[in-house]
Amino acid sequence: MLAINGAKAVVQKDGARAVEAFRQSAPGTYNGILMDIQMPEMNGYEATRRIRGMERPDAAVIPIVAMTANAFAEDIQASVDAGMTAHVSKPVDMDVLWKP
């Protein structure tokens, strides 16, 4: 769905690898992160906290969007508490995802 809309995606199989990919990239490499919540090794909340805690200029401002089937108010709040920018429920509505 991302490629159809002209986006390039780099997929990591777990939260620890997502954190490491961000850590090893040059600042500004990524325009945003779509973060699954339930992943092996490290969940999306912890991965987001670690990215936000990095000492680099884009760590605090890169949009990180929670992607999860859990859409209760407490799930949305947990995403916000972890430092995520937004919360999108699965199945993903592309119109919601592409909003500025």
Number of C-alpha atoms within 10 A of each C-alpha: 8 11 8 7 9 8 9 11 12 8 11 13 10 19 24 18 15 20 21 14 14 18 16 8 10 11 14 12 9 15 13 14 19 18 24 19 23 15 15 11 12 17 16 29 22 16 25 26 16 18 21 20 12 14 10 12 10 18 20 14 13 18 17 23 23 29 22 19 15 15 14 10 9 10 16 18 14 15 22 16 13 17 24 25 16 15 22 21 16 13 9 13 10 12 7 10 16 9 6 4
